[in-house]
């Protein structure tokens, strides 16, 4: 690993990835609202 890689950098990237994933799920829920009722 690179010497400039720190735990705070890893945590920051993880938080940004989590936010991006959550926003993608939220937008897909808005676009496809009836998909939750599949049975």
N, CA and C atoms as a LAMMPS dump frame, in Angstrom:
ITEM: TIMESTEP
0
ITEM: NUMBER OF ATOMS
117
ITEM: BOX BOUNDS ff ff ff
-5.0000000000000000e+02 5.0000000000000000e+02
-5.0000000000000000e+02 5.0000000000000000e+02
-5.0000000000000000e+02 5.0000000000000000e+02
ITEM: ATOMS id mol type element x y z
1 1 1 N 0.837 -1.191 0
2 1 2 C 0 0 0
3 1 3 C 0.877 1.25 0
4 2 1 N 0.288 2.327 -0.439
5 2 2 C 1.015 3.587 -0.492
6 2 3 C 1.227 4.148 0.914
7 3 1 N 2.315 4.874 1.083
8 3 2 C 2.608 5.476 2.383
9 3 3 C 1.613 6.577 2.741
10 4 1 N 0.997 7.197 1.738
11 4 2 C 0.066 8.292 2.013
12 4 3 C -1.334 7.795 2.359
13 5 1 N -1.558 6.494 2.316
14 5 2 C -2.87 5.928 2.632
15 5 3 C -3.039 5.855 4.146
16 6 1 N -4.095 6.487 4.652
17 6 2 C -4.349 6.507 6.096
18 6 3 C -5.73 5.929 6.382
19 7 1 N -5.968 5.598 7.652
20 7 2 C -7.27 5.064 8.043
21 7 3 C -8.368 6.102 7.862
22 8 1 N -8.056 7.366 8.078
23 8 2 C -9.072 8.404 7.87
24 8 3 C -9.427 8.531 6.392
25 9 1 N -8.468 8.335 5.518
26 9 2 C -8.751 8.34 4.083
27 9 3 C -9.617 7.17 3.677
28 10 1 N -9.323 5.993 4.23
29 10 2 C -10.128 4.803 3.941
30 10 3 C -11.551 4.995 4.457
31 11 1 N -11.688 5.541 5.658
32 11 2 C -13.014 5.782 6.226
33 11 3 C -13.781 6.807 5.4
34 12 1 N -13.112 7.841 4.94
35 12 2 C -13.769 8.856 4.114
36 12 3 C -14.292 8.286 2.809
37 13 1 N -13.492 7.467 2.162
38 13 2 C -13.929 6.829 0.917
39 13 3 C -15.083 5.877 1.193
40 14 1 N -15.032 5.16 2.299
41 14 2 C -16.125 4.255 2.652
42 14 3 C -17.424 4.994 2.911
43 15 1 N -17.334 6.13 3.584
44 15 2 C -18.533 6.935 3.85
45 15 3 C -19.113 7.479 2.551
46 16 1 N -18.254 7.985 1.666
47 16 2 C -18.74 8.489 0.381
48 16 3 C -19.371 7.384 -0.453
49 17 1 N -18.783 6.195 -0.437
50 17 2 C -19.355 5.073 -1.18
51 17 3 C -20.702 4.675 -0.601
52 18 1 N -20.819 4.682 0.716
53 18 2 C -22.093 4.353 1.347
54 18 3 C -23.176 5.361 1.019
55 19 1 N -22.818 6.635 1.002
56 19 2 C -23.786 7.671 0.644
57 19 3 C -24.207 7.512 -0.814
58 20 1 N -23.252 7.261 -1.692
59 20 2 C -23.581 7.076 -3.107
60 20 3 C -24.495 5.889 -3.328
61 21 1 N -24.237 4.786 -2.631
62 21 2 C -25.078 3.598 -2.762
63 21 3 C -26.485 3.873 -2.25
64 22 1 N -26.589 4.591 -1.132
65 22 2 C -27.894 4.916 -0.564
66 22 3 C -28.687 5.826 -1.493
67 23 1 N -28.041 6.811 -2.093
68 23 2 C -28.718 7.705 -3.033
69 23 3 C -29.189 6.92 -4.25
70 24 1 N -28.38 5.978 -4.735
71 24 2 C -28.789 5.159 -5.877
72 24 3 C -30.021 4.33 -5.539
73 25 1 N -30.075 3.757 -4.343
74 25 2 C -31.258 3.002 -3.931
75 25 3 C -32.476 3.906 -3.811
76 26 1 N -32.296 5.102 -3.282
77 26 2 C -33.402 6.045 -3.137
78 26 3 C -33.964 6.444 -4.496
79 27 1 N -33.087 6.764 -5.445
80 27 2 C -33.538 7.174 -6.773
81 27 3 C -34.208 6.016 -7.498
82 28 1 N -33.682 4.808 -7.365
83 28 2 C -34.335 3.661 -8.01
84 28 3 C -35.698 3.401 -7.391
85 29 1 N -35.872 3.671 -6.115
86 29 2 C -37.18 3.549 -5.483
87 29 3 C -38.169 4.579 -5.997
88 30 1 N -37.674 5.76 -6.357
89 30 2 C -38.55 6.776 -6.935
90 30 3 C -38.935 6.438 -8.37
91 31 1 N -38.003 5.857 -9.109
92 31 2 C -38.248 5.549 -10.516
93 31 3 C -39.152 4.333 -10.66
94 32 1 N -38.963 3.33 -9.814
95 32 2 C -39.731 2.092 -9.881
96 32 3 C -40.506 1.882 -8.575
97 33 1 N -41.535 2.673 -8.313
98 33 2 C -42.221 2.577 -7.011
99 33 3 C -43.012 1.289 -6.829
100 34 1 N -43.488 0.654 -7.894
101 34 2 C -44.324 -0.532 -7.753
102 34 3 C -43.519 -1.816 -7.612
103 35 1 N -42.207 -1.75 -7.687
104 35 2 C -41.391 -2.966 -7.599
105 35 3 C -41.428 -3.58 -6.201
106 36 1 N -41.78 -2.834 -5.182
107 36 2 C -41.841 -3.361 -3.826
108 36 3 C -43.039 -4.259 -3.59
109 37 1 N -44.019 -4.235 -4.474
110 37 2 C -45.241 -5.006 -4.286
111 37 3 C -45.26 -6.29 -5.111
112 38 1 N -44.131 -6.724 -5.637
113 38 2 C -44.078 -7.942 -6.448
114 38 3 C -44.311 -9.159 -5.565
115 39 1 N -45.17 -10.052 -6.022
116 39 2 C -45.385 -11.287 -5.27
117 39 3 C -45.737 -12.42 -6.213
